Amino acid sequence: GITGLLHSLKSWGRSEERQAAQFGRILETLASPIPETVGFPTIPACDNLVNSPGTMLRFRLPTESPEAWSLIGAGLFSGLWNVVVILLAVNVGIDIAGGRADVWLLGLLAPFTIVGLASIVLFFRQLLFFTAIGPTHVEISGHPLRPGNQYQVLLSQAGSVSFRRLELFLELEEQATFRQGTDVRTERQVVWQSLIRRWNNVEPLSGTPFEAEVQLELPSKAMHSFSSTHNTVSWRLVLRGVPEHWPALVRVFPVVVFPAEIISIDGKKAIVQTRT
């Protein structure tokens, strides 16, 4: 049936050993317990960050792509604006067919048409950029993260665009929401940043994404993730790239950092880091 056909297409070109290894990793991911945020009410839940198993490492992190939102925004604007232009053109056509012409309506149609055509060009340019860059995937060997621990990170960048530079960062961002007069303002600031790896002159191979595996070590004194009504402390992996003949690329992969593990020693609590 259709399910069997899809399974056959998905496994095309893969050896039985690789398929068995990937299936084993998926079962291990589903069976392994995920730390809960019980006892940590101000740490954001990471359920949505650990529900996608990776192909090589344990988890695949979700992507936050500004380019995707730009594409959606350009498409919505172009669609709505050109609907208005079409309705305006229909009214002008009806007036002309009836032997009367509204000069003001004709004058309004011209700039509206120019903006509509420009919005179509912008949308297709964004679509071409989004398609040429291709998807970015990041997999990680463990999640949530703990201070002082080491993790394997696999970066996969598809697409047909050459990059002058690709950089993978670990960043700590603080967000504060406050009232200024009668307005409620939200400000974000990256307060700490560490370069994990830089790649120069990345050339795509036909049908093969660029892949690189790196090691991530979280600082032993790293602040854990935090979320409240007015303040947020969030960790993230950020890929920044400079493509040839295209605007800069930014892809964000949020992660959650738990406090260092707490064990009891003779009835007293002590904070320790367990390396993985």
C-alpha positions as CSV (number, residue, x, y, z in Angstrom):
1,G,0.0,0.0,0.0
2,I,1.0,3.7,0.3
3,T,2.7,3.2,3.6
4,G,4.9,0.4,2.2
5,L,5.7,2.6,-0.8
6,L,6.8,5.5,1.4
7,H,8.9,3.2,3.6
8,S,10.6,1.8,0.5
9,L,11.4,5.3,-0.9
10,K,12.7,6.4,2.5
11,S,15.0,3.4,2.8
12,W,16.2,3.6,-0.8
13,G,20.0,3.4,-1.1
14,R,20.5,2.6,2.6
15,S,22.1,-0.6,3.8
16,E,20.3,-3.0,6.1
17,E,23.0,-2.3,8.8
18,R,22.4,1.5,8.6
19,Q,18.6,1.1,8.8
20,A,19.0,-1.2,11.8
21,A,21.3,1.2,13.5
22,Q,19.0,4.1,12.9
23,F,16.0,2.1,14.1
24,G,17.9,1.2,17.3
25,R,18.7,4.8,18.0
26,I,15.1,5.8,17.6
27,L,14.0,3.0,20.1
28,E,16.7,4.1,22.5
29,T,15.5,7.7,22.3
30,L,11.9,6.8,22.9
31,A,12.8,4.4,25.8
32,S,15.3,6.7,27.6
33,P,13.7,8.8,30.3
34,I,13.8,12.6,29.9
35,P,14.5,14.7,32.9
36,E,11.4,16.5,34.1
37,T,11.2,20.1,35.3
38,V,9.6,19.0,38.6
39,G,11.3,20.9,41.3
40,F,12.4,23.5,38.8
41,P,9.2,25.6,38.2
42,T,11.1,28.5,36.6
43,I,13.0,26.3,34.0
44,P,11.1,26.0,30.7
45,A,9.9,22.6,29.7
46,C,11.9,20.9,27.0
47,D,9.3,18.4,25.8
48,N,9.0,20.0,22.4
49,L,12.8,19.9,22.0
50,V,13.3,16.2,22.6
51,N,10.4,14.7,20.6
52,S,12.3,14.4,17.3
53,P,15.0,11.7,17.2
54,G,18.1,12.4,15.0
55,T,19.5,10.2,12.3
56,M,23.0,10.1,13.7
57,L,22.8,11.6,17.2
58,R,20.1,11.3,19.8
59,F,17.9,14.4,19.2
60,R,17.2,16.7,16.3
61,L,16.7,20.3,17.5
62,P,13.8,22.4,16.2
63,T,14.7,25.3,13.9
64,E,13.8,29.0,14.3
65,S,14.4,30.6,10.9
66,P,13.9,34.4,10.4
67,E,13.9,33.7,6.6
68,A,10.8,31.5,6.9
69,W,8.9,34.3,8.7
70,S,10.1,36.8,6.1
71,L,8.8,34.5,3.3
72,I,5.4,34.0,5.0
73,G,5.1,37.8,5.6
74,A,6.0,38.7,2.0
75,G,3.5,36.1,0.7
76,L,0.7,37.4,2.9
77,F,1.4,41.0,2.0
78,S,1.7,40.3,-1.7
79,G,-1.5,38.2,-1.7
80,L,-3.7,40.7,0.2
81,W,-2.3,43.8,-1.6
82,N,-2.9,42.3,-5.0
83,V,-6.4,41.3,-4.1
84,V,-7.0,45.0,-3.4
85,V,-5.4,45.9,-6.7
86,I,-7.6,43.5,-8.6
87,L,-10.8,44.8,-6.9
88,L,-9.7,48.4,-7.7
89,A,-9.0,47.5,-11.3
90,V,-12.4,45.8,-11.7
91,N,-14.1,48.9,-10.4
92,V,-12.1,51.1,-12.8
93,G,-13.0,48.8,-15.7
94,I,-16.7,48.9,-14.8
95,D,-16.6,52.7,-14.7
96,I,-14.9,52.9,-18.1
97,A,-17.3,50.4,-19.6
98,G,-20.2,52.5,-18.3
99,G,-18.8,55.6,-20.0
100,R,-17.6,57.3,-16.9
101,A,-14.1,57.5,-15.5
102,D,-13.0,58.5,-12.0
103,V,-9.7,60.4,-12.4
104,W,-8.9,59.9,-8.7
105,L,-9.5,56.2,-8.9
106,L,-7.3,55.9,-12.0
107,G,-4.6,57.9,-10.3
108,L,-4.8,55.6,-7.3
109,L,-4.6,52.4,-9.4
110,A,-1.2,53.2,-10.9
111,P,0.9,53.3,-7.6
112,F,-1.1,50.4,-6.2
113,T,-0.2,48.3,-9.2
114,I,3.5,49.2,-8.9
115,V,3.5,48.3,-5.2
116,G,1.7,45.0,-6.1
117,L,4.2,44.1,-8.8
118,A,7.1,44.9,-6.5
119,S,5.6,42.7,-3.7
120,I,5.4,39.8,-6.1
121,V,9.0,40.2,-7.1
122,L,10.0,40.4,-3.4
123,F,8.1,37.3,-2.6
124,F,9.7,35.2,-5.4
125,R,13.1,36.5,-4.5
126,Q,12.5,35.4,-0.9
127,L,11.2,32.1,-2.1
128,L,14.3,31.6,-4.4
129,F,16.6,32.5,-1.5
130,F,14.8,30.1,0.9
131,T,15.0,27.3,-1.7
132,A,18.6,27.9,-2.6
133,I,19.8,28.0,0.9
134,G,18.0,24.8,1.8
135,P,17.2,23.4,5.3
136,T,19.5,23.4,8.2
137,H,19.5,20.5,10.7
138,V,21.3,20.3,14.1
139,E,21.4,17.1,16.1
140,I,22.8,16.8,19.6
141,S,23.8,13.7,21.7
142,G,22.0,14.8,24.8
143,H,19.3,17.1,26.1
144,P,18.6,19.0,28.3
145,L,22.1,20.2,28.9
146,R,24.0,20.3,32.2
147,P,26.9,22.7,33.1
148,G,30.3,21.2,32.7
149,N,29.1,18.4,30.4
150,Q,30.3,17.7,26.8
151,Y,28.0,17.0,23.9
152,Q,28.4,16.0,20.3
153,V,26.7,18.3,17.8
154,L,26.0,17.4,14.2
155,L,25.4,20.2,11.7
156,S,23.8,19.5,8.3
157,Q,23.4,22.3,5.8
158,A,21.6,21.5,2.5
159,G,21.1,23.7,-0.5
160,S,23.0,24.7,-3.6
161,V,24.6,27.9,-2.3
162,S,28.3,28.3,-1.6
163,F,29.2,30.0,1.7
164,R,32.2,32.3,2.3
165,R,31.8,31.5,5.9
166,L,29.7,29.4,8.3
167,E,29.9,29.9,12.0
168,L,28.2,28.0,14.8
169,F,27.8,29.8,18.1
170,L,26.5,29.0,21.6
171,E,24.7,32.0,23.0
172,L,23.0,33.1,26.1
173,E,20.2,35.6,25.6
174,E,18.3,37.6,28.3
175,Q,14.9,39.0,27.8
176,A,13.2,41.6,30.0
177,T,9.6,42.8,29.9
178,F,8.9,46.1,31.7
179,R,6.6,49.0,31.8
180,Q,7.8,52.4,30.6
181,G,5.1,55.0,31.3
182,T,2.0,53.5,29.8
183,D,3.8,51.2,27.3
184,V,5.0,47.7,27.9
185,R,8.4,47.1,26.4
186,T,10.3,43.9,25.8
187,E,14.1,44.0,25.2
188,R,16.4,41.2,24.3
189,Q,20.2,41.1,24.6
190,V,22.8,38.4,23.9
191,V,24.9,38.6,27.1
192,W,27.3,35.8,26.3
193,Q,28.6,34.2,23.1
194,S,31.1,31.4,22.3
195,L,32.2,30.4,18.9
196,I,32.1,26.6,18.6
197,R,33.4,26.3,15.1
198,R,34.0,28.3,11.9
199,W,34.2,26.9,8.3
200,N,35.5,29.0,5.4
201,N,34.7,28.6,1.7
202,V,32.1,25.9,2.0
203,E,31.3,24.5,-1.4
204,P,28.1,22.4,-1.9
205,L,28.3,18.9,-3.4
206,S,25.5,17.8,-5.8
207,G,22.8,16.0,-3.8
208,T,24.9,15.9,-0.6
209,P,24.5,18.3,2.3
210,F,27.4,19.8,4.1
211,E,27.9,17.9,7.4
212,A,30.2,18.5,10.3
213,E,30.4,17.0,13.8
214,V,31.7,19.2,16.6
215,Q,32.1,19.0,20.3
216,L,30.2,21.3,22.6
217,E,31.3,21.9,26.2
218,L,28.9,23.9,28.4
219,P,30.8,26.1,30.9
220,S,30.8,24.6,34.4
221,K,29.4,27.9,35.9
222,A,26.8,28.4,33.2
223,M,23.5,29.9,34.4
224,H,20.5,27.5,33.9
225,S,17.6,28.4,31.7
226,F,15.0,30.6,33.4
227,S,11.5,31.8,32.5
228,S,9.2,34.0,34.4
229,T,6.5,36.6,33.7
230,H,9.0,39.5,33.2
231,N,12.4,37.8,32.7
232,T,13.8,35.0,30.6
233,V,17.2,33.5,30.3
234,S,17.5,31.3,27.3
235,W,20.3,29.3,25.6
236,R,20.6,28.6,21.9
237,L,22.8,27.3,19.2
238,V,23.0,29.8,16.3
239,L,24.3,29.2,12.8
240,R,25.4,32.3,11.0
241,G,26.5,32.2,7.4
242,V,27.6,34.5,4.6
243,P,26.5,33.0,1.3
244,E,27.8,34.0,-2.1
245,H,25.5,36.7,-3.7
246,W,22.8,36.3,-1.1
247,P,21.9,38.0,2.2
248,A,23.3,36.7,5.5
249,L,21.9,33.4,6.9
250,V,20.7,33.1,10.5
251,R,19.3,29.9,11.9
252,V,18.5,29.5,15.7
253,F,18.2,26.2,17.6
254,P,16.9,26.7,21.2
255,V,18.2,24.4,23.9
256,V,17.4,24.1,27.6
257,V,20.1,24.1,30.4
258,F,19.3,22.5,33.7
259,P,21.2,23.2,36.9
260,A,24.1,21.0,37.8
261,E,23.0,17.7,39.2
262,I,22.3,17.7,43.0
263,I,23.1,14.6,45.1
264,S,22.9,14.1,48.8
265,I,26.0,13.5,50.8
266,D,25.5,12.6,54.5
267,G,22.2,14.4,54.5
268,K,23.6,17.5,52.9
269,K,23.1,18.6,49.3
270,A,26.1,19.2,47.1
271,I,26.2,20.3,43.5
272,V,28.3,18.1,41.2
273,Q,28.8,18.0,37.4
274,T,28.6,14.6,35.7
275,R,30.4,14.5,32.4
276,T,28.9,12.7,29.5
